[in-house]
Amino acid sequence: MSISSRFAVGIHILALIELNKEGVTSSEFLATSVNTNPAVIRKLMGMLKRAGLIEVNPGIAGAKLAKELSCITLFDVYKAVNVVNEKELFSIHESPHPDCPVGRNIQNTIEPLFTTAQLAMEKVLRNVTIEDVVRDIANKENIS
């Protein structure tokens, strides 16, 4: 089991919108880069738009970033595409057997650990911006 690919695709969309800002970044163009269906891209673009990260106009092909690259964190994308709900990155099985010492205590034992791990991951995501991602891609591709 892994975090939904919506997160990675959301980052992909934002980076490509920036790197293609001189062109028309339509859902079809994005879908080709992501290698998926344009309908999937449109759904994610709707989520990114609702979060205030991109601007799109119905009936007009193309999208643009609604904020400066340095103001969009990976945490913003993570939240925008509904990867997980608050404190629910890790699932704990619901009904362990109460007569078992492990079953009786496992939830209370691991839940704080899971919460700490999720908060640590979210802290890392807050410290990386789309600007960082675009800069890394541009360096790898020798784009100025």
C-alpha positions in Angstrom: 0.0 0.0 0.0 1.3 3.5 -0.8 0.3 7.1 -0.7 -2.0 7.9 -3.7 -0.1 8.8 -6.8 -2.2 12.0 -6.9 0.5 13.6 -4.8 3.3 12.9 -7.3 1.0 13.8 -10.3 0.0 17.1 -8.6 3.7 18.0 -8.2 4.3 16.9 -11.9 1.4 19.2 -13.1 2.7 22.2 -11.2 6.3 21.7 -12.3 5.3 21.3 -15.9 3.0 24.3 -15.9 6.0 26.4 -14.8 8.5 24.9 -17.2 6.0 25.3 -20.1 4.8 28.8 -19.1 5.5 30.1 -22.6 3.3 27.4 -24.1 -0.3 26.2 -23.6 -0.4 23.7 -20.8 -3.7 21.9 -21.5 -4.9 18.8 -19.8 -4.0 16.8 -22.9 -0.4 18.2 -22.9 -0.1 17.4 -19.2 -1.7 13.9 -19.6 0.9 13.1 -22.3 3.8 14.0 -19.9 2.2 12.0 -17.0 1.2 9.2 -19.3 -2.4 9.1 -18.2 -5.9 10.1 -19.3 -6.7 13.8 -19.6 -9.8 13.2 -17.4 -7.5 12.2 -14.5 -5.5 15.4 -15.1 -8.6 17.6 -15.2 -9.8 16.1 -11.9 -6.5 16.9 -10.2 -6.4 20.3 -11.8 -9.8 21.0 -10.2 -8.3 20.0 -6.8 -5.3 22.3 -7.4 -7.6 25.1 -8.5 -9.8 24.7 -5.4 -6.7 24.9 -3.2 -5.7 28.2 -5.0 -2.6 26.8 -6.5 -3.5 27.1 -10.2 -5.7 29.2 -12.4 -7.8 27.6 -15.2 -10.6 29.0 -17.2 -13.4 26.8 -18.4 -13.4 26.4 -22.2 -10.0 27.8 -22.6 -7.0 25.5 -22.9 -4.2 26.1 -20.5 -3.4 26.6 -16.9 -1.0 28.9 -14.9 0.2 29.0 -11.4 -1.8 31.1 -9.0 1.1 31.7 -6.7 4.8 32.2 -6.9 6.8 29.0 -7.1 8.5 29.8 -3.9 5.1 30.1 -2.1 3.8 26.6 -3.1 5.1 23.9 -0.8 4.9 20.2 -1.3 2.7 20.2 1.8 0.2 22.5 -0.1 0.1 20.0 -2.9 -0.2 17.1 -0.5 -3.3 18.7 1.1 -4.8 19.9 -2.2 -5.0 16.5 -3.7 -6.5 14.9 -0.6 -3.8 12.3 -0.1 -4.9 11.6 3.4 -7.0 13.1 6.2 -5.4 14.7 9.3 -3.5 12.1 11.3 -4.6 9.2 9.0 -1.6 8.5 6.9 -1.2 5.2 8.8 -4.2 3.0 9.4 -4.6 0.9 12.5 -6.8 -2.2 12.4 -10.1 -1.6 14.0 -10.9 -4.6 16.2 -8.0 -6.4 17.8 -9.1 -9.1 20.2 -9.5 -7.6 23.7 -8.6 -10.8 25.5 -5.1 -10.7 23.9 -2.5 -8.5 25.7 -1.2 -7.3 22.3 -4.7 -6.8 21.0 -5.7 -4.8 24.1 -2.7 -2.5 23.8 -1.5 -2.3 20.2 -3.6 0.7 19.2 -2.6 2.9 22.1 1.0 1.9 21.7 1.5 2.5 18.0 -1.0 5.4 17.3 1.4 8.0 18.9 4.3 6.7 16.9 2.3 6.9 13.7 1.2 10.4 14.5 4.8 11.5 15.1 5.9 9.9 11.9 3.2 11.7 9.9 4.0 15.0 11.5 7.7 14.6 10.7 6.9 13.8 7.0 4.6 16.8 6.8 7.3 19.0 8.3 9.7 17.9 5.5 7.0 18.6 2.9 6.5 22.2 4.3 10.2 22.9 3.7 10.3 22.0 0.0 8.7 24.2 -2.6 7.7 23.7 -6.2 10.5 26.2 -7.0 13.0 23.6 -5.5 11.5 20.8 -7.7 11.5 23.0 -10.8 15.1 24.1 -10.1 16.2 20.5 -9.8 14.5 19.4 -13.0 16.0 22.4 -14.8 19.4 21.6 -13.6 19.1 18.0 -14.7 17.9 19.1 -18.1 20.2 22.0 -18.5 17.3 24.4 -18.8 18.0 28.0 -17.8 
